[in-house]
Amino acid sequence: MMFSTRQHPRGLGRAAGSIGLIAVAGLVLAGCSGINNASPGGEGGDGGGETVTWTLVTGAQADTPNAAVQNWFLDRVEEVTEGRINFERTATEALCKAPEVADCVRDGRAQIGVTVPDYTPQYFPSTSMVSIPFLSQNAQATMQSIYDLHRDYDPAKAIMERNGLHHVATWPVGRFLLGGHEPITNVSQFQGAQVRVSGPIIQQAVGDAGGNIVAVTAPETYEAVERGVVSMIGGAIDFPVNYGLMELLPDWTDPGVGQYSTFGMWVNADAYDSLPDDLREQFDQVTDELNTGAGIAAFNEVAAGQCQQMKDAPTVKSLNAWEEQDTQAWKDALGDTGKEMWIDLATEQGLDDAEGVLDQYIDGLETYDDVAYDDATAACVASFEDR
């Protein structure tokens, strides 16, 4: 599938038609242009220069680790710029559903967006390598390597330019957990199961082991499990906790896959390019802080609280890890097919030099592998039996 050409604003009609609420339409009017709503001074600023207001659209549920990353960034930008960049923070999916967030930012209905790139994978082949199983266990190394790619490596930069987006950050959603109605101890239990999992390559790996992949978004998953459409979940720790799935699925396990899917944050390229030089410099400063440690710190702080909720839930019977030999058996069965599948898929989606992009990403993982990092999910698994 090839990319669309870069889109440009076409007025309010599309946004207002899809929203249909007068109260919300006012927010769209404030953010539909795709460029900054600017004033020479104004309320919230210091009066010392131009101020801009950007509308946020988000698929991150409140109180999740992903929302914590988002909110840290927004707060820090407003702090560093002394309010000269400020954000109209709409509620989760209030203006655009999670799968539509990237398009809402591309066409200018909002200036900044946060959601799962896998909802529109054709736009983000330069980040989807995270779904290659067993490739990365370190979320900080993953986030920083992807950040470097989109600053320094032309094929990754070109994808964002083609999208009409400026890349801010891409971070893992957390270690891959499996949840079911009974303990899941090895790959043979995928056979015949109705599995919800996000990420193109991990989906293929589960499907090749006999699982039937069910395509539902995160907010739709609870109902899908309740109705019996989904019998097994592959996801991060916020799935059992923040999406309520620990009420329905009692047994959870870490099969050793590691990082497998991501959230992303992007800015409309025209809005970013229209920033005054001093504001763009400050925005970039905060972006660097986010990607070099602050984002994962914010994520882990909330993820640690999710662990306690898992421990306190009477409906959760188990949270453990696969035996080493069962993890190794799945890893050996996959071999290099995960990398090969990703290269083919990313090339099909329009990424130039996909093999080179993957090599650069893996080099980054190695470079940052010794960065201090404590995985909240792994710690939770280790401590669960002592609850």
C-alpha positions as CSV (number, residue, x, y, z in Angstrom):
1,M,0.0,0.0,0.0
2,M,1.4,3.4,-1.0
3,F,1.1,6.6,1.0
4,S,-1.3,9.3,0.2
5,T,0.1,12.6,-0.9
6,R,0.5,15.2,1.8
7,Q,-2.9,16.6,2.7
8,H,-3.8,20.2,3.2
9,P,-6.7,21.8,5.1
10,R,-10.0,21.9,3.4
11,G,-12.1,23.9,5.9
12,L,-14.4,22.9,8.7
13,G,-17.0,20.8,6.8
14,R,-15.4,17.4,7.3
15,A,-14.7,18.0,11.0
16,A,-18.0,19.5,11.9
17,G,-19.8,16.8,10.0
18,S,-18.1,14.0,11.9
19,I,-18.5,15.6,15.3
20,G,-22.0,17.0,15.3
21,L,-21.8,18.7,18.6
22,I,-21.9,22.4,18.9
23,A,-19.8,22.5,22.0
24,V,-17.0,20.5,20.4
25,A,-17.3,22.3,17.1
26,G,-15.9,25.4,18.8
27,L,-12.7,23.5,19.5
28,V,-12.5,22.3,15.9
29,L,-12.9,25.9,14.7
30,A,-10.0,26.8,16.9
31,G,-7.8,24.0,15.5
32,C,-8.9,23.3,11.9
33,S,-6.4,25.3,10.0
34,G,-3.4,23.0,10.4
35,I,-1.2,26.0,11.3
36,N,-0.8,27.8,14.5
37,N,-3.5,30.0,16.1
38,A,-1.1,32.8,16.9
39,S,-1.2,36.1,18.6
40,P,1.5,38.6,19.5
41,G,1.0,38.2,23.2
42,G,-2.1,37.2,25.0
43,E,-3.6,35.4,27.9
44,G,-1.4,32.6,29.2
45,G,1.8,34.0,27.7
46,D,4.3,36.5,29.1
47,G,3.5,39.1,26.5
48,G,7.1,39.0,25.3
49,G,6.5,37.3,21.9
50,E,4.1,35.4,19.7
51,T,1.9,32.8,21.4
52,V,0.3,29.7,19.8
53,T,-2.5,27.4,20.8
54,W,-2.5,23.8,19.6
55,T,-5.4,21.4,19.9
56,L,-4.6,17.9,21.2
57,V,-6.4,14.8,19.9
58,T,-5.5,11.6,21.8
59,G,-6.3,7.9,22.0
60,A,-4.5,7.5,25.3
61,Q,-6.9,6.6,28.1
62,A,-6.7,8.8,31.2
63,D,-4.6,7.5,34.0
64,T,-2.6,5.1,31.8
65,P,1.2,5.1,31.4
66,N,0.7,6.4,27.9
67,A,-1.3,9.4,29.1
68,A,1.4,10.1,31.6
69,V,4.0,10.4,28.9
70,Q,1.7,12.7,26.9
71,N,0.9,14.9,29.9
72,W,4.5,15.2,31.0
73,F,5.3,16.6,27.5
74,L,2.4,19.0,27.3
75,D,3.1,20.3,30.8
76,R,6.8,20.7,30.2
77,V,6.4,22.5,26.9
78,E,4.0,25.0,28.5
79,E,6.4,25.4,31.4
80,V,9.6,26.0,29.3
81,T,7.8,28.4,26.9
82,E,6.1,30.2,29.8
83,G,2.8,29.6,28.2
84,R,3.7,30.9,24.7
85,I,2.9,27.4,23.4
86,N,-0.3,26.1,25.1
87,F,-2.5,23.2,24.4
88,E,-6.3,22.8,24.1
89,R,-6.5,19.4,25.7
90,T,-9.5,17.5,24.5
91,A,-10.6,14.3,26.2
92,T,-9.7,10.9,24.9
93,E,-11.5,10.3,21.5
94,A,-13.6,13.4,22.0
95,L,-12.7,14.9,18.6
96,C,-11.2,11.9,16.8
97,K,-11.4,8.2,17.5
98,A,-8.1,6.6,18.3
99,P,-7.7,5.1,14.7
100,E,-8.4,8.5,13.2
101,V,-5.9,10.6,15.3
102,A,-3.1,10.6,12.7
103,D,-5.4,11.7,10.0
104,C,-6.8,14.4,12.2
105,V,-3.3,15.8,12.7
106,R,-2.4,15.4,9.0
107,D,-5.4,17.3,7.7
108,G,-5.2,20.0,10.3
109,R,-8.2,19.3,12.5
110,A,-5.7,19.3,15.3
111,Q,-2.1,20.2,15.6
112,I,-0.8,17.5,17.9
113,G,-1.9,13.9,18.3
114,V,-1.2,10.8,20.4
115,T,-2.3,7.3,19.5
116,V,-1.2,3.8,18.5
117,P,0.6,3.9,15.1
118,D,-0.6,0.4,14.3
119,Y,-4.1,1.8,13.8
120,T,-2.8,3.4,10.6
121,P,0.3,1.3,9.9
122,Q,0.6,2.6,6.3
123,Y,1.8,5.9,7.7
124,F,4.4,4.5,10.2
125,P,6.5,1.8,8.7
126,S,9.5,3.6,10.3
127,T,8.3,2.7,13.8
128,S,6.6,-0.7,13.3
129,M,9.8,-2.7,13.7
130,V,9.1,-2.7,17.5
131,S,6.5,-5.5,16.8
132,I,9.3,-7.9,15.8
133,P,9.2,-10.5,18.6
134,F,12.2,-10.8,21.0
135,L,14.0,-7.9,19.4
136,S,14.0,-5.5,22.3
137,Q,13.5,-5.9,26.1
138,N,14.5,-2.3,27.0
139,A,11.8,0.4,26.5
140,Q,14.3,3.3,26.9
141,A,16.6,1.9,24.2
142,T,13.6,1.4,21.9
143,M,12.3,5.0,22.4
144,Q,15.7,6.6,22.0
145,S,16.7,4.6,18.9
146,I,13.4,5.5,17.1
147,Y,14.0,9.2,18.1
148,D,17.5,9.1,16.6
149,L,16.1,7.5,13.4
150,H,13.7,10.3,12.8
151,R,16.3,13.0,13.5
152,D,19.2,11.6,11.6
153,Y,18.3,8.9,9.1
154,D,16.8,10.2,5.8
155,P,14.4,7.3,4.9
156,A,12.7,7.6,8.3
157,K,12.6,11.4,8.0
158,A,11.1,11.2,4.5
159,I,8.2,9.1,5.7
160,M,7.1,11.7,8.2
161,E,7.6,14.5,5.6
162,R,5.4,12.5,3.2
163,N,2.8,12.2,5.9
164,G,2.8,15.9,6.6
165,L,3.8,15.1,10.2
166,H,6.7,16.1,12.5
167,H,7.8,13.1,14.7
168,V,7.9,13.9,18.4
169,A,8.2,10.5,20.1
170,T,7.4,6.9,19.8
171,W,7.5,4.7,22.9
172,P,6.7,1.1,23.8
173,V,3.4,0.4,25.4
174,G,5.0,-2.0,27.8
175,R,6.1,-5.6,27.9
176,F,4.0,-8.1,26.0
177,L,1.6,-10.1,28.3
178,L,-0.9,-12.8,27.4
179,G,-4.2,-13.1,29.2
180,G,-6.7,-15.9,29.0
181,H,-9.4,-17.8,30.8
182,E,-6.8,-20.4,31.9
183,P,-3.0,-20.3,32.3
184,I,-1.1,-19.9,29.0
185,T,2.2,-21.7,29.2
186,N,3.5,-22.2,25.7
187,V,2.9,-21.4,22.0
188,S,0.8,-24.4,21.4
189,Q,-2.2,-22.8,23.1
190,F,-2.5,-20.2,20.3
191,Q,-4.0,-23.0,18.2
192,G,-7.6,-22.2,17.5
193,A,-7.7,-19.2,19.9
194,Q,-9.4,-15.9,19.1
195,V,-6.5,-13.5,19.8
196,R,-6.5,-9.7,20.0
197,V,-3.0,-8.3,19.7
198,S,-1.6,-5.1,18.1
199,G,1.5,-4.9,15.9
200,P,1.9,-6.4,12.4
201,I,4.7,-8.8,13.0
202,I,3.6,-10.1,16.4
203,Q,0.2,-10.6,14.8
204,Q,1.8,-12.7,12.1
205,A,3.8,-14.7,14.6
206,V,0.7,-15.5,16.6
207,G,-1.2,-16.3,13.5
208,D,1.5,-18.6,12.2
209,A,1.3,-20.5,15.5
210,G,-2.4,-21.2,14.9
211,G,-4.1,-18.1,16.5
212,N,-7.0,-16.3,14.8
213,I,-6.3,-12.6,14.9
214,V,-9.3,-10.5,15.8
215,A,-9.1,-6.8,14.7
216,V,-10.5,-4.6,17.4
217,T,-9.2,-1.4,18.9
218,A,-8.2,-1.2,22.6
219,P,-11.4,0.5,23.8
220,E,-13.5,-2.2,22.0
221,T,-11.6,-5.1,23.5
222,Y,-13.6,-5.5,26.8
223,E,-16.9,-5.9,24.9
224,A,-15.2,-8.3,22.5
225,V,-14.0,-10.6,25.3
226,E,-17.4,-10.3,27.1
227,R,-19.2,-11.4,24.0
228,G,-16.8,-14.3,23.3
229,V,-15.4,-12.8,20.1
230,V,-11.9,-12.7,21.7
231,S,-10.6,-15.5,24.0
232,M,-7.0,-14.5,24.4
233,I,-5.4,-11.0,24.8
234,G,-1.8,-10.0,23.9
235,G,-1.1,-6.6,25.3
236,A,0.6,-4.5,27.9
237,I,-0.3,-4.3,31.6
238,D,-2.7,-1.4,31.0
239,F,-5.0,-3.9,29.2
240,P,-5.9,-5.9,32.3
241,V,-6.0,-2.8,34.5
242,N,-7.2,0.3,32.6
243,Y,-9.4,-1.5,30.1
244,G,-10.9,-3.7,32.8
245,L,-9.9,-7.0,31.3
246,M,-8.7,-8.4,34.6
247,E,-12.4,-8.6,35.5
248,L,-12.9,-11.1,32.6
249,L,-9.6,-12.9,32.2
250,P,-8.0,-14.3,35.4
251,D,-4.6,-15.7,34.1
252,W,-1.8,-13.5,32.7
253,T,1.7,-14.3,31.7
254,D,4.9,-12.8,30.2
255,P,6.1,-15.1,27.3
256,G,9.4,-13.2,27.0
257,V,8.6,-11.3,23.8
258,G,9.6,-8.0,25.4
259,Q,8.5,-4.7,23.7
260,Y,6.0,-5.3,20.9
261,S,3.9,-2.2,20.1
262,T,4.0,1.5,20.6
263,F,2.2,4.8,21.2
264,G,3.3,7.8,19.0
265,M,3.1,11.5,19.3
266,W,3.2,13.8,16.2
267,V,2.7,17.4,15.3
268,N,1.2,18.8,12.1
269,A,4.2,19.6,10.0
270,D,2.9,23.0,8.9
271,A,2.2,23.9,12.5
272,Y,5.7,22.9,13.5
273,D,7.3,24.8,10.6
274,S,5.3,27.9,11.5
275,L,6.6,28.2,15.0
276,P,8.9,31.2,15.6
277,D,12.5,30.2,15.8
278,D,12.8,30.6,19.6
279,L,9.6,28.5,20.3
280,R,10.8,25.8,17.9
281,E,14.1,25.6,19.7
282,Q,12.3,25.3,23.1
283,F,9.9,22.7,21.7
284,D,12.9,20.7,20.4
285,Q,14.6,21.0,23.8
286,V,11.6,19.4,25.5
287,T,11.3,16.8,22.8
288,D,14.9,15.8,23.5
289,E,14.2,15.6,27.3
290,L,11.2,13.4,26.6
291,N,13.1,10.9,24.5
292,T,16.2,10.7,26.6
293,G,14.6,9.5,29.8
294,A,11.7,11.7,31.0
295,G,9.1,9.9,29.0
296,I,9.9,6.4,30.2
297,A,10.2,7.7,33.8
298,A,6.7,9.1,33.6
299,F,5.5,5.8,32.0
300,N,7.0,3.6,34.7
301,E,5.7,5.7,37.6
302,V,2.1,5.0,36.5
303,A,2.9,1.4,35.4
304,A,4.1,0.6,38.9
305,G,0.7,1.7,40.2
306,Q,-1.0,-0.7,37.8
307,C,1.0,-3.5,39.3
308,Q,-0.6,-2.9,42.6
309,Q,-4.0,-3.0,41.1
310,M,-3.3,-6.4,39.6
311,K,-2.1,-7.6,43.0
312,D,-5.2,-6.3,44.7
313,A,-7.7,-7.6,42.1
314,P,-9.5,-10.7,43.4
315,T,-10.3,-11.8,39.9
316,V,-6.6,-12.2,38.9
317,K,-5.5,-15.7,39.7
318,S,-2.0,-15.6,38.2
319,L,0.7,-13.2,36.7
320,N,3.8,-15.1,35.9
321,A,6.4,-15.7,33.2
322,W,7.0,-18.6,30.8
323,E,9.6,-21.1,31.5
324,E,12.9,-20.3,29.7
325,Q,12.7,-23.3,27.4
326,D,9.2,-22.4,26.3
327,T,10.2,-18.8,25.4
328,Q,13.3,-20.2,23.6
329,A,11.2,-22.6,21.6
330,W,9.0,-19.8,20.2
331,K,12.1,-17.7,19.5
332,D,13.8,-20.5,17.7
333,A,10.7,-21.3,15.7
334,L,10.6,-17.7,14.5
335,G,14.3,-17.4,13.7
336,D,14.8,-14.4,11.5
337,T,11.4,-14.5,9.9
338,G,10.2,-11.6,12.0
339,K,12.8,-9.3,10.6
340,E,12.3,-10.6,7.1
341,M,8.5,-10.1,7.3
342,W,9.0,-6.5,8.6
343,I,11.4,-5.6,5.8
344,D,8.9,-6.9,3.2
345,L,6.0,-5.1,4.9
346,A,7.8,-1.8,5.4
347,T,9.0,-1.8,1.8
348,E,5.5,-2.4,0.6
349,Q,4.3,0.5,2.7
350,G,6.7,2.9,1.0
351,L,9.7,2.9,3.3
352,D,13.0,3.4,1.4
353,D,15.9,1.2,2.5
354,A,13.9,-0.8,5.0
355,E,16.8,-3.1,5.7
356,G,19.0,-0.1,6.4
357,V,16.4,1.4,8.7
358,L,16.2,-1.8,10.7
359,D,20.0,-2.0,10.9
360,Q,20.1,1.6,12.2
361,Y,17.4,0.7,14.8
362,I,19.2,-2.3,16.0
363,D,22.4,-0.4,16.3
364,G,20.6,2.1,18.5
365,L,19.2,-0.7,20.7
366,E,22.8,-1.8,21.2
367,T,24.1,1.7,21.8
368,Y,21.5,2.4,24.5
369,D,21.2,-1.1,26.0
370,D,23.3,-0.1,29.0
371,V,21.1,2.9,29.8
372,A,19.7,2.5,33.3
373,Y,16.2,1.1,33.0
374,D,13.9,-0.7,35.4
375,D,11.0,-2.4,33.7
376,A,7.8,-2.0,35.9
377,T,6.1,-5.0,34.3
378,A,9.0,-7.4,34.8
379,A,9.2,-6.2,38.4
380,C,5.5,-6.8,38.8
381,V,5.7,-10.4,37.5
382,A,8.6,-11.1,39.8
383,S,6.8,-9.8,42.9
384,F,3.3,-11.2,42.1
385,E,3.6,-14.5,44.0
386,D,4.4,-12.6,47.2
387,R,1.2,-10.4,47.1
